[in-house]
Amino acid sequence: MSLKDLHLYYEFGGEKVIFTKEELERIKDFGPPGMTLMGFKPREALKRKHSIHHSSFMYPNEHDAKGTSMAFVALLQKMTEMNKIAICKLIARANSAPKFVALLPQLEKFDASHVQIAPPGFHVVYLPFSDDIRKLVFEEMAKASDPQVLAAKKVVGKLELKDFSPKDYENPSLQKHYANLQALALNKDQPEEIVDYTAPAVERMKKRAEDLANEWKGLVYAAGYDPHSEVPQKAVKRSVRLIFLFSSSMPFS
């Protein structure tokens, strides 16, 4: 049997509809890569929940298409003045499925020293289809009392880092990689031990906030509560669940 004897089909209405290879390729082809403008919407129409994928950033390419910078700047300024966003159909590459995106304008910004802190361009926000949006059902949870919230704030305040900068900490994964390369180059049996300064200082944290943490624990959990026990234990009825929310960097209004 040769490849010519193989056929692809889709069963429809009790019959097998056979497709050729060329027909399948045409079915998957939604058009050439590019972006098609569908219309404009008020900026307020774009919500945080509409962002289902990390956004991209778009700016003109004068090298490949002459005159794009002038049209780009005019569109950017006008959309900003009118407080609008653009809805477009995007085909990122050949044979890829089309997606709807929102173009969120961003003007160029400078700091006091006239150093650019925000480039001009459009945030390309990928929008959901109707079947991507679902209604979430949340269980009713007991709310924290004022004493519980105050006790939790004391713990967080005691463990707050002062003058933290990521530049003060080396990447432990890279340091381990360099140590392995050094051991390989010097024919060492074992690489040098790497100290991971990004690991939490548990003992130091205990000294700083152990009393406050025990106070918070006494307000939240019942007496004799053991978090390491395999037997399910119930907290007191006024239990609290701490949820840390990380704010998005999307420049939504």
C-alpha positions as CSV (number, residue, x, y, z in Angstrom):
1,M,0.0,0.0,0.0
2,S,1.4,3.4,-1.0
3,L,0.7,6.8,0.5
4,K,-1.6,7.5,-2.5
5,D,-3.9,4.8,-1.3
6,L,-4.4,6.5,2.1
7,H,-7.4,8.9,2.3
8,L,-8.5,11.3,5.0
9,Y,-12.2,11.6,5.7
10,Y,-14.8,13.1,8.1
11,E,-18.0,11.2,8.8
12,F,-21.0,13.3,8.3
13,G,-24.6,12.2,7.9
14,G,-23.6,8.6,8.0
15,E,-21.3,9.0,5.1
16,K,-17.5,9.4,4.8
17,V,-16.6,12.7,3.2
18,I,-13.1,12.2,1.8
19,F,-10.6,15.2,1.7
20,T,-7.5,15.5,-0.3
21,K,-4.3,16.8,1.2
22,E,-4.7,20.1,-0.7
23,E,-8.3,20.6,0.5
24,L,-7.1,20.1,4.1
25,E,-4.4,22.7,3.7
26,R,-7.0,25.1,2.3
27,I,-9.3,24.4,5.3
28,K,-6.5,25.4,7.7
29,D,-5.7,28.5,5.8
30,F,-7.5,31.5,7.2
31,G,-5.6,34.0,5.1
32,P,-2.2,35.6,5.0
33,P,-0.5,36.7,8.3
34,G,-1.5,40.1,9.4
35,M,-3.9,42.3,11.3
36,T,-7.3,43.4,10.1
37,L,-9.1,46.3,11.8
38,M,-12.7,45.4,12.8
39,G,-13.7,48.7,14.6
40,F,-13.2,50.8,17.7
41,K,-14.6,50.5,21.2
42,P,-14.4,52.8,24.3
43,R,-11.4,52.2,26.5
44,E,-13.7,51.3,29.4
45,A,-15.0,48.3,27.4
46,L,-11.7,46.5,28.0
47,K,-11.7,44.7,31.4
48,R,-9.0,42.8,33.2
49,K,-11.0,39.5,32.8
50,H,-10.7,39.9,29.0
51,S,-6.9,39.3,29.1
52,I,-6.5,35.5,28.6
53,H,-2.9,35.5,27.4
54,H,0.1,37.6,28.0
55,S,0.0,40.7,25.8
56,S,2.4,41.8,23.1
57,F,3.6,45.2,22.3
58,M,3.4,46.7,18.8
59,Y,5.3,49.6,17.3
60,P,6.1,50.6,13.6
61,N,8.7,49.1,11.5
62,E,10.0,51.8,9.2
63,H,12.7,49.6,7.7
64,D,10.3,47.1,6.1
65,A,7.4,49.5,5.4
66,K,8.1,53.1,4.7
67,G,5.6,55.7,6.1
68,T,4.3,53.4,8.9
69,S,5.7,55.7,11.6
70,M,3.7,58.7,10.5
71,A,0.4,56.7,10.3
72,F,1.2,54.9,13.5
73,V,1.8,58.1,15.5
74,A,-1.4,59.7,14.1
75,L,-3.5,56.7,15.0
76,L,-1.9,56.5,18.5
77,Q,-2.5,60.1,19.3
78,K,-6.1,60.2,18.0
79,M,-7.1,57.0,19.8
80,T,-5.6,58.4,23.0
81,E,-7.5,61.7,22.6
82,M,-10.8,59.9,22.0
83,N,-10.2,57.4,24.7
84,K,-10.6,54.4,22.3
85,I,-9.3,51.0,21.8
86,A,-9.1,49.2,18.4
87,I,-10.6,45.7,17.9
88,C,-8.6,43.7,15.3
89,K,-8.5,40.2,13.8
90,L,-4.9,38.8,14.1
91,I,-3.4,36.0,12.2
92,A,0.1,35.7,13.7
93,R,1.6,33.3,11.2
94,A,0.7,31.1,8.2
95,N,-1.9,28.4,9.0
96,S,-2.5,29.7,12.5
97,A,-6.1,30.3,13.8
98,P,-7.3,33.9,13.8
99,K,-7.7,35.6,17.2
100,F,-9.4,38.8,18.2
101,V,-7.2,41.4,19.9
102,A,-7.6,44.8,21.4
103,L,-5.0,47.5,20.7
104,L,-4.5,49.5,23.9
105,P,-2.7,52.8,23.1
106,Q,0.3,54.0,25.2
107,L,2.0,57.4,24.8
108,E,5.7,57.9,25.3
109,K,6.6,59.0,28.8
110,F,9.7,60.5,30.3
111,D,10.9,61.0,33.9
112,A,12.3,64.2,35.4
113,S,15.7,63.6,33.8
114,H,14.0,63.2,30.4
115,V,14.8,59.5,30.3
116,Q,12.2,57.4,28.5
117,I,10.2,55.2,31.0
118,A,7.4,54.1,28.6
119,P,7.7,53.7,24.9
120,P,5.0,54.8,22.5
121,G,3.0,51.9,21.0
122,F,0.0,49.6,21.4
123,H,-0.5,46.8,23.9
124,V,-1.9,43.8,21.9
125,V,-4.4,42.2,24.3
126,Y,-5.7,38.8,23.2
127,L,-9.5,38.7,23.7
128,P,-11.6,35.6,24.6
129,F,-14.2,34.0,22.5
130,S,-17.7,33.4,23.9
131,D,-17.0,29.8,25.0
132,D,-13.8,31.0,26.8
133,I,-15.9,32.9,29.4
134,R,-17.3,30.8,32.2
135,K,-19.2,31.7,35.4
136,L,-17.3,30.8,38.5
137,V,-19.0,29.5,41.6
138,F,-17.4,30.6,44.8
139,E,-18.1,28.8,48.1
140,E,-19.2,30.9,51.0
141,M,-16.2,31.5,53.3
142,A,-16.2,32.8,56.8
143,K,-14.8,36.4,56.9
144,A,-12.0,37.3,59.1
145,S,-12.8,39.4,62.2
146,D,-11.1,42.7,62.9
147,P,-8.7,41.2,65.6
148,Q,-7.6,38.5,63.1
149,V,-6.9,41.0,60.4
150,L,-5.0,43.2,62.8
151,A,-2.9,40.3,64.0
152,A,-2.1,39.3,60.4
153,K,-1.0,42.8,59.6
154,K,1.4,42.8,62.6
155,V,3.0,39.6,61.2
156,V,3.4,41.0,57.7
157,G,4.7,44.3,59.0
158,K,7.3,42.5,61.1
159,L,8.5,40.4,58.2
160,E,8.5,43.3,55.7
161,L,11.9,43.7,53.9
162,K,13.5,47.1,54.0
163,D,15.5,48.5,51.0
164,F,15.1,45.2,49.1
165,S,16.8,45.1,45.7
166,P,17.1,42.0,43.4
167,K,20.5,43.3,42.4
168,D,21.9,42.2,45.8
169,Y,21.1,38.6,45.1
170,E,22.8,36.3,42.6
171,N,20.9,33.8,40.6
172,P,21.5,30.4,42.4
173,S,20.8,28.4,39.3
174,L,23.4,30.3,37.3
175,Q,25.9,30.1,40.1
176,K,25.4,26.4,40.3
177,H,25.9,26.2,36.5
178,Y,29.1,28.2,36.7
179,A,30.4,26.0,39.5
180,N,29.8,22.9,37.5
181,L,31.6,24.4,34.5
182,Q,34.5,25.4,36.7
183,A,34.7,21.9,38.3
184,L,34.6,20.3,34.8
185,A,37.4,22.7,33.5
186,L,39.6,22.1,36.5
187,N,38.9,18.3,36.6
188,K,37.4,18.5,40.1
189,D,35.4,15.6,41.5
190,Q,32.8,17.9,43.0
191,P,31.8,21.5,42.3
192,E,32.0,24.1,45.1
193,E,29.0,24.4,47.3
194,I,26.7,27.3,46.4
195,V,24.9,29.3,49.0
196,D,21.4,30.1,48.0
197,Y,20.8,33.6,49.5
198,T,17.3,33.6,48.0
199,A,16.1,30.9,50.4
200,P,14.1,32.4,53.3
201,A,15.9,32.8,56.6
202,V,13.5,30.7,58.6
203,E,15.3,31.0,62.0
204,R,15.7,34.7,61.7
205,M,12.0,35.1,60.7
206,K,11.0,33.0,63.8
207,K,13.0,35.3,66.1
208,R,11.3,38.4,64.6
209,A,7.7,37.3,64.3
210,E,7.2,34.0,66.2
211,D,5.3,35.6,69.1
212,L,3.1,37.6,66.7
213,A,2.5,34.5,64.5
214,N,1.4,32.5,67.6
215,E,-1.0,35.3,68.5
216,W,-2.5,35.2,65.0
217,K,-2.6,31.4,65.1
218,G,-4.5,31.5,68.5
219,L,-7.1,33.8,67.0
220,V,-7.6,31.7,63.9
221,Y,-7.2,28.0,64.9
222,A,-8.7,26.0,67.8
223,A,-6.5,25.1,70.7
224,G,-4.2,22.1,70.1
225,Y,-4.2,22.6,66.3
226,D,-1.3,20.8,64.6
227,P,-0.8,21.6,60.9
228,H,1.4,18.5,60.4
229,S,-1.2,16.1,61.7
230,E,-2.6,13.6,59.1
231,V,-6.0,13.7,60.9
232,P,-8.3,16.4,59.5
233,Q,-8.7,19.2,62.0
234,K,-11.2,21.9,62.0
235,A,-10.3,25.5,62.6
236,V,-12.6,27.7,64.7
237,K,-15.7,29.1,63.0
238,R,-14.1,32.5,62.5
239,S,-11.2,31.0,60.5
240,V,-9.5,33.1,57.9
241,R,-7.8,32.3,54.7
242,L,-5.0,34.5,53.5
243,I,-5.0,35.1,49.8
244,F,-2.2,37.1,48.2
245,L,-3.2,39.0,45.1
246,F,-0.5,39.9,42.6
247,S,-1.6,43.1,40.7
248,S,-1.3,42.9,36.9
249,S,1.1,45.2,35.1
250,M,-1.5,45.7,32.4
251,P,-2.1,49.5,32.0
252,F,-5.9,49.2,32.2
253,S,-7.9,52.1,33.5
